[in-house]
Structures are given as C-alpha cells and as structure tokens.
Amino acid sequence: MLLCMHIIFFPQDKAIETGRPWTFGKGFDTACPVSRFVSLDEVKDPGNVNIWCKVNGKEVQNANTSDLAFSIPEMIAHITKYITLEPDDLILTGSPPGIGPVYPGDIIDAGLADILTMRFPVKSA
C-alpha cells in the first residue's frame, strides 16, 4: 500500500460542480507525491485504515478506508477486468471531503494512521 496525496491547483470543486474534467486538478507535474511502500505486514486491516492530511498544520482531510464506496478487493477485481495491474502500479480512488487549493510556500503533512507520515512543501512551477 502506498499513500498518494493529490495537490490541487485547479479549482477541482468548481470542475465537479460544472461537470468539467478533473484533469488539471489531478494530472499536472508533481500532483501526486507518493510515500514509501507500506507492506501488508504494517497494515493489519487495509479496509480500516485512517488517512489524514494537514495544510500548514491545519487538518483538512481525515477519513478511513472503511468509508470507500467500494472495498479494496472489489476495486481490484473490477479494475483487473479491464486493466492488467503490474508491480508498483497505483490505484487512485479519489479524495475524502476537504479538498481545497494549496499555494507555493504551504507545507503539506499527510499520513496513513500511525504507520506512515510524509511532509512536503508546495513549490511554484
């Protein structure tokens, strides 16, 4: 399991409201910093893991994998009907409530329960 945090520069909430593509909100260079690999031995129950994110020390997202619309095994089964998954592939499922813009100079802290934390600064292009 890897933790990937989306950094949103395009107003994704506006794209959602207007039915526009999320490409610019999720698909630009540096949009998805990725943590170190987390083994299954470290995650006792992948279907019940807390995921959180802070911007400049303020919590903006806090959710649990139990909140996913589909379980992890269901997602993998569905995806592999159409796509061959290879080692090191990532499955990006979306984002819990709390999306919002970040700006150059902001500091993002994110984590997977008490298993993993990562920190990175937001830099301008």
C-alpha contacts under 8 A as a table, 3 or more apart, distances in Angstrom:
res1	aa1	res2	aa2	distance
1	M	37	F	6.16
1	M	38	V	4.99
1	M	39	S	6.23
1	M	40	L	7.08
2	L	34	V	6.78
2	L	35	S	5.94
2	L	36	R	6.54
2	L	37	F	5.22
2	L	38	V	5.78
2	L	90	L	7.63
3	L	34	V	5.86
3	L	35	S	5.37
3	L	36	R	7.78
3	L	111	G	7.43
3	L	112	L	6.92
4	C	32	C	5.82
4	C	33	P	5.78
4	C	34	V	4.56
4	C	35	S	6.47
4	C	92	L	7.77
5	M	31	A	7.88
5	M	32	C	5.46
5	M	33	P	5.92
5	M	34	V	6.88
5	M	110	A	7.43
6	H	26	K	6.35
6	H	31	A	5.53
6	H	32	C	4.84
6	H	33	P	7.24
6	H	95	S	7.90
7	I	25	G	7.79
7	I	26	K	7.12
7	I	30	T	7.87
7	I	31	A	5.01
7	I	32	C	6.41
7	I	101	P	7.75
7	I	102	V	7.06
8	I	11	P	7.12
8	I	12	Q	6.94
8	I	25	G	5.19
8	I	26	K	6.41
8	I	31	A	7.16
8	I	99	I	7.61
8	I	100	G	6.64
8	I	101	P	5.43
8	I	102	V	6.51
9	F	12	Q	7.97
9	F	24	F	7.77
9	F	25	G	5.94
9	F	101	P	5.56
9	F	102	V	6.45
9	F	103	Y	7.64
10	F	24	F	5.80
10	F	25	G	4.53
10	F	101	P	7.43
11	P	14	K	5.45
11	P	15	A	6.56
11	P	25	G	6.63
11	P	100	G	7.41
11	P	101	P	6.83
12	Q	15	A	4.92
12	Q	16	I	6.15
12	Q	22	W	6.28
12	Q	25	G	5.39
12	Q	99	I	7.81
12	Q	100	G	7.66
13	D	16	I	5.09
13	D	17	E	6.23
13	D	99	I	7.48
13	D	100	G	7.60
14	K	17	E	5.05
14	K	18	T	6.17
15	A	18	T	5.28
15	A	19	G	5.81
15	A	20	R	4.68
15	A	21	P	6.36
15	A	22	W	6.24
16	I	19	G	5.16
16	I	20	R	6.32
16	I	21	P	7.76
16	I	22	W	7.45
17	E	20	R	7.81
21	P	24	F	7.74
22	W	25	G	5.17
22	W	26	K	6.21
22	W	27	G	7.93
23	T	26	K	5.41
23	T	27	G	5.13
23	T	28	F	7.70
24	F	27	G	5.51
24	F	28	F	6.11
25	G	28	F	7.34
26	K	31	A	6.00
26	K	32	C	7.69
27	G	31	A	6.18
28	F	31	A	5.42
30	T	33	P	6.41
35	S	118	M	6.59
38	V	42	E	6.51
38	V	43	V	7.62
38	V	116	L	7.99
39	S	42	E	5.44
39	S	43	V	6.88
40	L	43	V	5.03
40	L	44	K	7.00
40	L	46	P	7.88
41	D	44	K	6.66
42	E	115	I	7.00
43	V	46	P	5.97
43	V	49	V	7.68
43	V	115	I	7.71
45	D	48	N	5.44
45	D	49	V	6.81
46	P	49	V	5.89
46	P	65	T	7.07
46	P	72	I	7.62
47	G	65	T	5.32
47	G	66	S	5.28
47	G	71	S	6.73
47	G	72	I	6.79
48	N	64	N	6.12
48	N	65	T	5.22
48	N	66	S	5.00
49	V	64	N	5.28
49	V	65	T	5.32
49	V	66	S	7.22
49	V	112	L	6.92
49	V	113	A	6.14
50	N	62	N	7.10
50	N	63	A	5.68
50	N	64	N	4.21
50	N	65	T	6.53
50	N	112	L	5.93
50	N	113	A	4.76
51	I	61	Q	7.82
51	I	62	N	5.77
51	I	63	A	5.34
51	I	64	N	5.71
51	I	65	T	7.46
51	I	110	A	7.61
51	I	111	G	5.78
51	I	112	L	4.72
51	I	113	A	5.89
52	W	59	E	7.49
52	W	60	V	7.81
52	W	61	Q	5.27
52	W	62	N	4.26
52	W	63	A	6.36
52	W	110	A	5.56
52	W	111	G	5.39
52	W	112	L	6.70
52	W	113	A	7.56
53	C	59	E	5.93
53	C	60	V	5.88
53	C	61	Q	5.01
53	C	62	N	6.54
53	C	108	I	7.12
53	C	109	D	5.72
53	C	110	A	4.20
53	C	111	G	6.54
54	K	57	G	5.42
54	K	58	K	5.03
54	K	59	E	4.13
54	K	60	V	5.38
54	K	61	Q	6.88
54	K	108	I	5.79
54	K	109	D	5.08
54	K	110	A	6.18
55	V	58	K	5.30
55	V	59	E	6.51
55	V	60	V	6.70
55	V	102	V	7.74
55	V	106	D	6.67
55	V	107	I	5.76
55	V	108	I	4.77
55	V	109	D	6.48
56	N	106	D	5.94
56	N	107	I	5.08
56	N	108	I	6.40
56	N	109	D	7.86
57	G	107	I	7.79
57	G	108	I	7.91
57	G	109	D	7.49
59	E	62	N	7.36
60	V	98	G	5.19
60	V	99	I	7.39
61	Q	96	P	6.43
61	Q	97	P	6.27
61	Q	98	G	5.12
61	Q	99	I	7.53
62	N	96	P	7.32
63	A	67	D	6.94
63	A	96	P	6.28
64	N	67	D	5.45
64	N	68	L	7.59
65	T	68	L	5.44
66	S	71	S	7.51
68	L	71	S	6.33
70	F	74	E	6.01
70	F	75	M	6.24
71	S	74	E	5.13
71	S	75	M	6.25
72	I	75	M	5.13
72	I	76	I	6.23
73	P	76	I	5.15
73	P	77	A	6.05
74	E	77	A	5.14
74	E	78	H	6.14
75	M	78	H	5.19
75	M	79	I	6.02
76	I	79	I	5.18
76	I	80	T	5.98
77	A	80	T	5.41
77	A	81	K	6.58
78	H	81	K	5.44
78	H	82	Y	7.48
79	I	82	Y	5.68
79	I	83	I	5.77
79	I	84	T	7.99
80	T	83	I	4.86
80	T	84	T	5.58
80	T	85	L	6.58
81	K	84	T	7.92
85	L	89	D	6.27
86	E	89	D	5.59
95	S	99	I	7.29
96	P	99	I	7.40
102	V	106	D	6.45
102	V	122	V	7.34
103	Y	106	D	5.62
103	Y	122	V	6.36
103	Y	123	K	7.65
103	Y	124	S	7.79
104	P	121	P	7.68
104	P	122	V	4.83
104	P	123	K	4.63
104	P	124	S	5.16
105	G	121	P	6.30
105	G	122	V	5.46
105	G	123	K	6.20
106	D	121	P	5.87
106	D	122	V	5.30
107	I	119	R	7.06
107	I	120	F	5.90
107	I	121	P	4.48
107	I	122	V	6.14
108	I	119	R	5.56
108	I	120	F	5.43
108	I	121	P	6.13
108	I	122	V	7.30
109	D	117	T	7.03
109	D	118	M	5.71
109	D	119	R	4.43
109	D	120	F	6.75
110	A	117	T	5.59
110	A	118	M	5.42
110	A	119	R	6.51
111	G	114	D	7.24
111	G	115	I	7.53
111	G	116	L	5.35
111	G	117	T	4.14
111	G	118	M	6.24
112	L	115	I	5.68
112	L	116	L	5.18
112	L	117	T	6.51
113	A	116	L	6.82
114	D	117	T	7.54
